[in-house]
Amino acid sequence: MARVPLLDAEDLPEEYRYLFDQNDVGTADIFRGMANAPTQFQWYMRYSSRLWEILPARERELVILAAARALEHPYEWHQHVRLGREAGVSDEEITAISEGRGEPFDAQDAALLAYARAVALGDVRDGDHDRLREQYADETVVGVAMLAAHYVATARVLDAMGIEPEEEFVGWKV
């Protein structure tokens, strides 16, 4: 059970209500909990939106799924299985991420997955960095690190607020 009230848009001052309409997961409990601190919620959404622009949607979701799985975080995994599917990540690929398998991914996707997992676990090695750097420019590599780390922070905020998936957990294998 959530440790904070789960607010709705109408519970917020008018200037913050739009925040519930500007994301791909609508009024998910993560946002309903964050709404208790509307200014921080607004900044969280601005930062998240910018991070989502670093990579195309499919690759972005690979990074987030890899981080969520490395953390064994059910809420993030559950939300991003759906978002990943919408972005073109197949169920076979989702299951491979869950199982830590490199196939069926090409070199670019495999580098993203390994790097995101390493960032989430706080253990990026030179080889992880070099492998990703072979595929992307420095700006993107730094952005991927920021994206993966953002989802580590998001997972910890969810844990602190006691937010759990709104629906039955999709499971680690789909």
C-alpha positions as CSV (number, residue, x, y, z in Angstrom):
1,M,0.0,0.0,0.0
2,A,1.2,3.5,-0.9
3,R,2.8,5.5,1.9
4,V,1.6,8.8,0.5
5,P,-1.9,9.8,-0.7
6,L,-2.5,9.0,-4.4
7,L,-3.7,12.3,-5.8
8,D,-5.6,13.1,-8.9
9,A,-5.2,16.1,-11.2
10,E,-8.1,18.0,-9.6
11,D,-6.2,17.7,-6.2
12,L,-3.4,19.9,-7.6
13,P,-3.2,23.6,-8.1
14,E,-4.4,24.5,-11.6
15,E,-0.9,25.2,-12.9
16,Y,0.2,21.6,-12.3
17,R,-2.9,19.6,-13.6
18,Y,-1.5,19.4,-17.1
19,L,1.2,17.0,-15.8
20,F,-1.2,14.1,-15.8
21,D,-1.8,14.5,-19.5
22,Q,1.8,14.8,-20.7
23,N,3.1,11.3,-20.3
24,D,2.6,7.8,-21.8
25,V,1.3,6.2,-18.7
26,G,-1.5,8.7,-17.9
27,T,-2.5,8.7,-14.2
28,A,-0.3,5.9,-13.1
29,D,0.2,5.7,-9.3
30,I,3.8,6.8,-9.7
31,F,2.5,10.2,-10.8
32,R,-0.3,10.3,-8.4
33,G,2.2,9.8,-5.6
34,M,4.7,12.4,-7.0
35,A,1.8,14.9,-7.2
36,N,2.2,15.4,-3.4
37,A,5.2,17.5,-4.4
38,P,3.9,19.2,-7.5
39,T,7.0,21.4,-8.2
40,Q,9.3,18.4,-8.0
41,F,6.9,16.4,-10.0
42,Q,7.0,19.1,-12.7
43,W,10.8,19.0,-12.8
44,Y,10.8,15.2,-12.8
45,M,8.6,15.2,-15.9
46,R,10.7,17.9,-17.7
47,Y,13.9,15.9,-17.0
48,S,12.3,12.6,-18.0
49,S,11.0,14.1,-21.2
50,R,14.4,15.3,-22.2
51,L,16.0,11.9,-21.4
52,W,13.4,10.1,-23.5
53,E,14.7,12.1,-26.6
54,I,18.2,10.6,-26.3
55,L,17.4,7.5,-28.3
56,P,14.6,6.3,-30.6
57,A,11.7,4.8,-28.7
58,R,12.6,1.2,-29.1
59,E,16.2,1.6,-28.0
60,R,15.1,3.8,-25.1
61,E,12.8,1.1,-23.9
62,L,15.6,-1.5,-24.1
63,V,17.7,0.7,-21.8
64,I,14.8,1.1,-19.3
65,L,13.9,-2.6,-19.4
66,A,17.5,-3.6,-18.8
67,A,17.8,-1.2,-15.9
68,A,14.5,-2.3,-14.4
69,R,15.4,-6.0,-14.7
70,A,18.9,-5.5,-13.2
71,L,17.2,-3.8,-10.2
72,E,14.5,-6.5,-10.2
73,H,12.1,-3.7,-9.9
74,P,8.5,-4.9,-10.6
75,Y,6.9,-1.5,-11.1
76,E,9.4,-0.2,-13.7
77,W,9.4,-3.6,-15.4
78,H,5.7,-3.8,-15.5
79,Q,5.2,-0.3,-17.0
80,H,7.9,-0.6,-19.5
81,V,6.9,-4.1,-20.8
82,R,3.8,-2.3,-22.2
83,L,5.7,0.7,-23.4
84,G,8.4,-1.5,-24.9
85,R,5.9,-3.4,-26.8
86,E,4.3,-0.2,-28.1
87,A,7.8,0.9,-29.2
88,G,8.5,-2.3,-31.1
89,V,10.3,-4.5,-28.6
90,S,9.1,-8.1,-29.1
91,D,8.1,-10.5,-26.4
92,E,11.0,-12.7,-27.4
93,E,13.3,-9.7,-26.8
94,I,11.6,-8.8,-23.5
95,T,12.1,-12.4,-22.2
96,A,15.7,-12.3,-23.4
97,I,16.3,-9.1,-21.4
98,S,14.7,-10.8,-18.4
99,E,16.9,-13.8,-18.7
100,G,20.1,-11.8,-19.4
101,R,20.6,-13.3,-22.8
102,G,22.4,-11.5,-25.6
103,E,20.5,-13.1,-28.4
104,P,18.3,-12.1,-30.3
105,F,20.0,-8.7,-30.3
106,D,22.4,-7.1,-32.7
107,A,25.7,-5.6,-31.6
108,Q,24.1,-2.1,-31.0
109,D,21.2,-3.4,-28.9
110,A,23.5,-5.8,-27.0
111,A,25.8,-2.9,-26.1
112,L,22.9,-0.7,-24.9
113,L,21.6,-3.6,-22.8
114,A,24.9,-4.4,-21.2
115,Y,25.7,-0.7,-20.5
116,A,22.2,0.0,-19.0
117,R,22.5,-3.1,-16.8
118,A,26.0,-2.0,-15.6
119,V,24.8,1.5,-14.9
120,A,21.9,0.2,-12.9
121,L,24.1,-2.1,-10.9
122,G,26.7,0.6,-10.3
123,D,29.4,-1.4,-12.1
124,V,30.3,0.1,-15.5
125,R,33.5,-1.4,-16.7
126,D,35.8,0.0,-19.4
127,G,34.7,-2.8,-21.7
128,D,31.0,-1.8,-21.3
129,H,31.8,1.8,-22.1
130,D,34.0,0.9,-25.0
131,R,31.5,-1.4,-26.5
132,L,28.8,1.2,-26.3
133,R,31.2,3.9,-27.6
134,E,31.8,1.8,-30.7
135,Q,28.1,2.2,-31.5
136,Y,27.3,5.7,-30.4
137,A,28.9,9.2,-30.0
138,D,30.0,10.4,-26.6
139,E,26.9,12.6,-26.3
140,T,24.7,9.6,-26.6
141,V,26.8,7.4,-24.3
142,V,26.5,10.0,-21.6
143,G,22.8,10.3,-22.3
144,V,22.3,6.6,-22.0
145,A,24.1,6.6,-18.6
146,M,21.8,9.4,-17.5
147,L,18.7,7.6,-18.7
148,A,19.6,4.4,-17.0
149,A,20.6,6.2,-13.8
150,H,17.3,8.1,-13.9
151,Y,15.4,4.9,-13.8
152,V,17.5,3.7,-10.8
153,A,16.5,6.9,-9.0
154,T,12.9,6.5,-10.1
155,A,12.8,3.0,-8.7
156,R,14.1,4.2,-5.4
157,V,11.5,6.9,-5.2
158,L,8.8,4.3,-6.0
159,D,10.1,2.2,-3.2
160,A,10.2,5.1,-0.7
161,M,6.6,5.9,-1.6
162,G,5.5,2.3,-1.4
163,I,4.1,2.4,-5.0
164,E,3.3,-1.0,-6.5
165,P,2.0,-2.0,-10.0
166,E,-1.6,-0.9,-10.4
167,E,-2.5,-4.2,-12.1
168,E,-1.4,-7.8,-11.6
169,F,2.4,-7.9,-12.3
170,V,3.1,-9.0,-15.8
171,G,5.9,-11.3,-14.7
172,W,9.6,-11.4,-15.6
173,K,8.9,-13.6,-18.6
174,V,6.2,-12.7,-21.1
